[in-house]
Amino acid sequence: MKIGELSRTTGVSIRSLRYYEQQGLITSVRQPNGYREYTLLTIETVETVKLYLNLGLTTEQIASFLTCVLQNKEAFCTEVMPVYRKKLAEIERQIVELNQIKANLIDRIAFLGQQEQGNDE
């Protein structure tokens, strides 16, 4: 299967597929004419990569456990849990920061709202 067909089948852009290959997430065989040729297994690999990207993981993080996940089940890959825990901690820190920003914005809106009311009188 050529890269265009893989792109259409998975909904992933050709540019992203080339990037996945550069990162070692997928592989292809180069034909004599220079075209990349992918196996049907690559569809499953790309779908798995999409899942992990949607969890907010980086391609580097995915590469660290992708082979294990594809060969086994996720539950049997010890490499996955530390990555998940690290990502969850990162998200929790971001939530704290966003809540602080939200509180600051609410305070600023309330303050400026009072200023506007004072100018209306």
TIMAR-119290 format. One line per field, with one value per atom (N, C-alpha, C): residue number from 1; residue in three letters; atom name; x, z, y. Coordinates in steps of 0.001 Angstrom, whole numbers, plus 500000, padded with zeros to 6 digits. Atoms other than C-alpha are relative to their C-alpha. Layout:
BEGIN
num = NUM;...
residu = ALA;...
atome = CA;...
u = X;...
w = Z;...
v = Y;...
END
This chain:
BEGIN
num = 1;1;1;2;2;2;3;3;3;4;4;4;5;5;5;6;6;6;7;7;7;8;8;8;9;9;9;10;10;10;11;11;11;12;12;12;13;13;13;14;14;14;15;15;15;16;16;16;17;17;17;18;18;18;19;19;19;20;20;20;21;21;21;22;22;22;23;23;23;24;24;24;25;25;25;26;26;26;27;27;27;28;28;28;29;29;29;30;30;30;31;31;31;32;32;32;33;33;33;34;34;34;35;35;35;36;36;36;37;37;37;38;38;38;39;39;39;40;40;40;41;41;41;42;42;42;43;43;43;44;44;44;45;45;45;46;46;46;47;47;47;48;48;48;49;49;49;50;50;50;51;51;51;52;52;52;53;53;53;54;54;54;55;55;55;56;56;56;57;57;57;58;58;58;59;59;59;60;60;60;61;61;61;62;62;62;63;63;63;64;64;64;65;65;65;66;66;66;67;67;67;68;68;68;69;69;69;70;70;70;71;71;71;72;72;72;73;73;73;74;74;74;75;75;75;76;76;76;77;77;77;78;78;78;79;79;79;80;80;80;81;81;81;82;82;82;83;83;83;84;84;84;85;85;85;86;86;86;87;87;87;88;88;88;89;89;89;90;90;90;91;91;91;92;92;92;93;93;93;94;94;94;95;95;95;96;96;96;97;97;97;98;98;98;99;99;99;100;100;100;101;101;101;102;102;102;103;103;103;104;104;104;105;105;105;106;106;106;107;107;107;108;108;108;109;109;109;110;110;110;111;111;111;112;112;112;113;113;113;114;114;114;115;115;115;116;116;116;117;117;117;118;118;118;119;119;119;120;120;120;121;121;121
residu = MET;MET;MET;LYS;LYS;LYS;ILE;ILE;ILE;GLY;GLY;GLY;GLU;GLU;GLU;LEU;LEU;LEU;SER;SER;SER;ARG;ARG;ARG;THR;THR;THR;THR;THR;THR;GLY;GLY;GLY;VAL;VAL;VAL;SER;SER;SER;ILE;ILE;ILE;ARG;ARG;ARG;SER;SER;SER;LEU;LEU;LEU;ARG;ARG;ARG;TYR;TYR;TYR;TYR;TYR;TYR;GLU;GLU;GLU;GLN;GLN;GLN;GLN;GLN;GLN;GLY;GLY;GLY;LEU;LEU;LEU;ILE;ILE;ILE;THR;THR;THR;SER;SER;SER;VAL;VAL;VAL;ARG;ARG;ARG;GLN;GLN;GLN;PRO;PRO;PRO;ASN;ASN;ASN;GLY;GLY;GLY;TYR;TYR;TYR;ARG;ARG;ARG;GLU;GLU;GLU;TYR;TYR;TYR;THR;THR;THR;LEU;LEU;LEU;LEU;LEU;LEU;THR;THR;THR;ILE;ILE;ILE;GLU;GLU;GLU;THR;THR;THR;VAL;VAL;VAL;GLU;GLU;GLU;THR;THR;THR;VAL;VAL;VAL;LYS;LYS;LYS;LEU;LEU;LEU;TYR;TYR;TYR;LEU;LEU;LEU;ASN;ASN;ASN;LEU;LEU;LEU;GLY;GLY;GLY;LEU;LEU;LEU;THR;THR;THR;THR;THR;THR;GLU;GLU;GLU;GLN;GLN;GLN;ILE;ILE;ILE;ALA;ALA;ALA;SER;SER;SER;PHE;PHE;PHE;LEU;LEU;LEU;THR;THR;THR;CYS;CYS;CYS;VAL;VAL;VAL;LEU;LEU;LEU;GLN;GLN;GLN;ASN;ASN;ASN;LYS;LYS;LYS;GLU;GLU;GLU;ALA;ALA;ALA;PHE;PHE;PHE;CYS;CYS;CYS;THR;THR;THR;GLU;GLU;GLU;VAL;VAL;VAL;MET;MET;MET;PRO;PRO;PRO;VAL;VAL;VAL;TYR;TYR;TYR;ARG;ARG;ARG;LYS;LYS;LYS;LYS;LYS;LYS;LEU;LEU;LEU;ALA;ALA;ALA;GLU;GLU;GLU;ILE;ILE;ILE;GLU;GLU;GLU;ARG;ARG;ARG;GLN;GLN;GLN;ILE;ILE;ILE;VAL;VAL;VAL;GLU;GLU;GLU;LEU;LEU;LEU;ASN;ASN;ASN;GLN;GLN;GLN;ILE;ILE;ILE;LYS;LYS;LYS;ALA;ALA;ALA;ASN;ASN;ASN;LEU;LEU;LEU;ILE;ILE;ILE;ASP;ASP;ASP;ARG;ARG;ARG;ILE;ILE;ILE;ALA;ALA;ALA;PHE;PHE;PHE;LEU;LEU;LEU;GLY;GLY;GLY;GLN;GLN;GLN;GLN;GLN;GLN;GLU;GLU;GLU;GLN;GLN;GLN;GLY;GLY;GLY;ASN;ASN;ASN;ASP;ASP;ASP;GLU;GLU;GLU
atome = N;CA;C;N;CA;C;N;CA;C;N;CA;C;N;CA;C;N;CA;C;N;CA;C;N;CA;C;N;CA;C;N;CA;C;N;CA;C;N;CA;C;N;CA;C;N;CA;C;N;CA;C;N;CA;C;N;CA;C;N;CA;C;N;CA;C;N;CA;C;N;CA;C;N;CA;C;N;CA;C;N;CA;C;N;CA;C;N;CA;C;N;CA;C;N;CA;C;N;CA;C;N;CA;C;N;CA;C;N;CA;C;N;CA;C;N;CA;C;N;CA;C;N;CA;C;N;CA;C;N;CA;C;N;CA;C;N;CA;C;N;CA;C;N;CA;C;N;CA;C;N;CA;C;N;CA;C;N;CA;C;N;CA;C;N;CA;C;N;CA;C;N;CA;C;N;CA;C;N;CA;C;N;CA;C;N;CA;C;N;CA;C;N;CA;C;N;CA;C;N;CA;C;N;CA;C;N;CA;C;N;CA;C;N;CA;C;N;CA;C;N;CA;C;N;CA;C;N;CA;C;N;CA;C;N;CA;C;N;CA;C;N;CA;C;N;CA;C;N;CA;C;N;CA;C;N;CA;C;N;CA;C;N;CA;C;N;CA;C;N;CA;C;N;CA;C;N;CA;C;N;CA;C;N;CA;C;N;CA;C;N;CA;C;N;CA;C;N;CA;C;N;CA;C;N;CA;C;N;CA;C;N;CA;C;N;CA;C;N;CA;C;N;CA;C;N;CA;C;N;CA;C;N;CA;C;N;CA;C;N;CA;C;N;CA;C;N;CA;C;N;CA;C;N;CA;C;N;CA;C;N;CA;C;N;CA;C;N;CA;C;N;CA;C;N;CA;C;N;CA;C;N;CA;C;N;CA;C;N;CA;C;N;CA;C;N;CA;C;N;CA;C;N;CA;C;N;CA;C;N;CA;C;N;CA;C;N;CA;C;N;CA;C
u = 500857;500000;500906;499232;501335;499583;500232;501470;498665;501282;498449;498830;501061;496274;499993;499905;497552;499409;500546;496682;498481;501464;493154;499354;500554;492575;499992;499855;493774;499539;500359;492817;501169;498789;496396;500675;499390;498112;501285;498759;500966;501198;498908;503194;500182;499919;502355;500539;499507;502954;501506;498546;506387;500714;499434;507048;500017;500043;505925;501135;498934;508352;501360;498749;511149;500252;499893;510431;500096;499878;510570;498716;501275;506879;499435;500419;506133;501190;498931;508315;499392;500419;508095;501169;498979;509950;500033;499862;511299;500031;500034;510439;501122;498932;512997;499709;500349;511063;500011;499905;511511;498731;501255;507897;500086;500105;507192;498874;501017;505280;499786;500357;503443;499193;500788;501943;498671;501291;498399;500166;499730;499880;500238;499734;500870;498724;501280;497180;499748;500198;496895;500993;498983;500133;499624;500382;498944;498801;501169;495603;500426;499490;497491;500728;499298;499720;498991;501039;496618;499371;500578;495133;500892;499075;498231;500230;499888;498577;498780;501221;494958;500017;499821;495981;500989;499072;498460;501451;498622;501595;500769;499142;504531;500411;499539;505886;501179;498874;509013;499494;500567;506924;499374;500649;504923;501042;498953;508084;500602;499373;509302;499250;500752;506520;499166;500865;504831;500216;499712;506566;499386;500564;505535;498483;501469;501919;499503;500430;501683;500213;499719;503201;499193;500724;501361;498728;501101;498474;500559;499537;498837;500251;499883;498343;501285;498790;501442;501282;498833;503749;500327;499629;505483;500460;499524;506819;498873;501134;503323;499669;500454;502504;500807;499262;505369;499684;500335;504518;498623;501348;500834;500036;499936;501664;500630;499327;504028;499058;500931;501436;498870;501067;498712;500476;499451;500944;500153;499858;501681;498635;501354;497958;499472;500456;497214;500674;499304;499879;499381;500612;498341;498629;501327;494885;500133;499770;496213;500348;499608;497860;498818;501161;494737;498959;500939;492566;500489;499438;494928;499784;500224;494727;498526;501436;490948;499600;500322;490722;500498;499468;492950;499137;500861;490780;498662;501267;487607;500176;499724;489171;500147;499791;490239;498678;501301;486799;499129;500793;485137;500505;499419;487543;499656;500287;487102;498515;501448;483354;499600;500265;483333;500455;499491;485423;499024;500963;482937;498750;501201;480017;500242;499662;481801;500056;499944;482320;498627;501347;478660;499214;500784;477476;500290
w = 500000;500000;500000;500103;499059;501107;498909;501450;499851;500213;499866;500445;499576;500453;501520;498547;504019;500627;499515;504532;499931;500162;503168;500971;499140;505178;501471;498581;508511;500346;499733;508107;500502;499572;508882;498757;501157;506569;499579;500531;504356;500751;499263;506119;501375;498684;509516;499878;500195;508184;499764;500217;506964;501316;498688;510399;500893;499210;512093;499581;500492;509901;500438;499562;510691;501489;498565;514406;500341;499777;513971;500462;499578;514719;498954;501085;511342;499071;500956;508678;498639;501370;504952;499278;500895;502212;498792;501169;499467;498733;501291;496005;499123;500883;493155;499469;500492;492015;501112;498877;495484;500829;499250;496584;501266;498759;500117;499841;500020;500429;501440;498623;503674;500009;499839;504941;500660;499347;506271;501506;498579;509791;500327;499769;509384;500334;499674;509511;501497;498560;513005;500799;499311;514034;500013;500079;512824;500903;499132;514608;501474;498631;517806;500334;499806;517415;500191;499864;516933;501386;498665;520161;501043;499000;522153;499818;500211;520539;500579;499433;521548;501527;498548;525132;500417;499710;524847;500093;499942;524581;498785;501108;522411;499194;500819;519594;500659;499299;521685;501098;498960;524564;499378;500672;522185;499503;500533;520588;501091;498916;524008;500344;499657;524320;498850;501108;520915;499573;500432;519924;500971;498998;523192;499873;500083;522840;498762;501232;519263;500065;499906;520130;501104;498844;523416;500183;499664;525103;500903;499221;526767;501469;498583;530222;500296;499793;529726;499755;500319;528805;501185;498805;531910;499661;500408;529931;499956;500173;529639;501276;498759;533285;500406;499627;534039;499079;500945;530906;500325;499629;531874;501285;498721;535423;499823;500256;534200;499276;500752;531745;500901;499085;534405;500964;499107;536788;499271;500819;533994;499800;500204;533295;501303;498717;536993;500312;499818;537175;499097;500926;534115;500490;499477;535701;501137;498904;538820;499427;500614;536670;499303;500691;534554;500985;498984;537669;500619;499487;538972;498993;501047;535660;499945;500009;535683;501165;498829;539220;499817;500261;538224;499004;500993;535203;500604;499331;537287;500874;499164;539733;499156;500865;536913;499394;500578;535295;501052;498929;538630;500306;499714;539302;498893;501116;535837;499877;500005;536053;501011;498987;539240;499498;500549;537497;498978;501000;534603;500660;499302;536996;500643;499383;538778;498981;501067;535460;499448;500525;534515;500857;499086;537519;499837
v = 498840;500000;501227;498765;503435;500967;499061;506378;500742;499330;508073;499151;500913;505027;499852;500072;504721;501263;498733;508380;500016;500035;507943;499011;501047;504763;500420;499668;506179;501411;498609;509837;500829;499300;510864;500575;499348;513328;499294;500576;512190;500575;499348;514704;499351;500643;513152;498578;501369;509639;500001;499896;510690;500307;499683;512176;498761;501239;508934;499072;500868;507063;500530;499381;509514;499734;500242;508967;498513;501439;505180;499331;500569;504628;499046;500891;503059;499788;500279;501510;499722;500303;501133;499352;500539;499362;500929;499132;501592;499150;500669;500413;500559;499493;500783;501414;498670;503867;501053;499071;505437;500121;499926;505032;499165;500775;503902;498986;501052;500646;499547;500361;499827;498721;501217;496586;500354;499789;496209;500212;499811;496040;501470;498586;499679;500759;499349;500650;499898;500196;499159;500850;499215;500850;501477;498585;504261;500272;499824;503813;500007;500036;502944;501297;498722;506001;501127;498971;508172;499960;500151;506790;500662;499464;507674;501500;498557;511091;500716;499417;511769;499986;499986;510930;501096;498908;513793;499585;500466;511688;500485;499597;512700;498773;501128;510580;499304;500613;510028;499058;500859;508674;498752;501122;506490;499002;500876;505131;499123;500754;503987;498715;501216;501388;499438;500410;501036;498556;501374;497808;498999;500902;496170;499938;499946;497311;499258;500660;496061;498486;501428;492681;499321;500539;492202;500828;499109;493904;501084;498850;497276;499630;500369;495719;499236;500780;493559;500796;499171;496443;500904;499241;497733;501417;498680;500707;501037;499093;502206;500764;499370;502918;501227;498783;505330;501187;498938;507300;500560;499557;507432;500829;499276;508509;501376;498716;511221;500955;499160;512515;500487;499612;512524;501089;498976;514493;501330;498795;516968;500683;499457;517409;500607;499464;517881;501334;498710;520644;501071;499050;522293;500442;499663;522155;501010;499051;523899;501376;498729;526579;500672;499432;527038;500520;499519;527338;501307;498750;530041;501135;498999;531889;500379;499757;531521;500904;499185;532940;501432;498659;535873;500762;499351;536598;500400;499676;536444;501240;498823;538915;501260;498821;541255;500457;499659;541108;500683;499398;541854;501403;498686;544743;501002;499092;546245;500272;499797;545727;501064;498977;547812;501368;498736;550473;500573;499563;550592;500567;499534;550950;501347;498712;553782;501114;499001;555585;500319;499782;555190;500987;499158;557199;501445
END
